[in-house]
Amino acid sequence: MDKTEHWENVYQTKSSDEVSWYEPDPKQSLDKIVSAAVDSRGRVIDIGGGQSFLVDRLLDAGFAHVAVLDISRTAIEATKARLGERASQVEWMVADITQAKSLGEFDIWHDRAVFHFLTDPDDRRRYVELLRRSLPIGGHFVVGTFAKGGPEKCSGLQICQYDAATMQAELGTSFEPLKCSEYLHTTPSGKPQQFFFGVYERVG
């Protein structure tokens, strides 16, 4: 089963509140995005947005352009259906982030729980190259991954754990950390998961 088939199967067999990453209120992500958008609420993309409720909150917060990318068309279509008429206010992309060549330009790139699935160094390199092409100097990268000591697998797949040092090593000198922290996410089944979150500014 390839990556696309894997995630289509996940979203076709589980409801949005059955997956471990479900958050009825994506406060961690939204707070960090809003704090990074202190000058203007311009263009923001949510990588791996799936059936997250973050897109609802971004529209509520008044961002000028909101985009959502996910590898699963099933997830995207479910979220569009949930939003109803508001779905027309969002740019939707169905793509494997490691294979995408261009997404356009954004002021904020948000990723909660996609980057840690990239266990192949070449996939991570392509991801960071696309990130650099998509964010102008002064743009912000908001990323959430499993932290050191957190889960070693998710959805049956191996993941990579991160802290401030290992994330910086992946991003290189083009990105400067503004704030790094950890928080405990509780899954729908009540299981705690340690997450790392970082906010970075593109400086080169």
Number of C-alpha atoms within 10 A of each C-alpha: 7 6 11 15 11 15 20 15 14 17 20 13 10 10 13 21 15 13 17 18 18 18 19 12 12 16 12 14 18 18 11 18 22 16 10 21 18 8 8 12 19 14 18 25 28 23 23 25 26 25 25 23 18 20 24 17 15 22 16 9 12 12 16 14 17 22 20 23 23 23 22 26 19 19 25 23 16 16 21 17 12 14 16 9 9 12 17 10 13 19 12 20 20 18 17 15 23 17 11 12 12 11 16 11 17 21 22 28 23 23 21 23 20 18 25 22 19 17 14 10 10 11 16 19 15 16 21 18 14 19 21 20 15 19 20 17 14 14 22 27 28 23 24 24 25 30 23 16 12 17 16 15 14 15 13 8 10 14 21 18 23 23 19 16 9 11 19 17 9 15 20 11 12 14 21 17 17 13 13 17 13 17 15 14 18 15 16 15 10 9 10 15 17 17 23 23 24 21 23 23 21 20 15 12
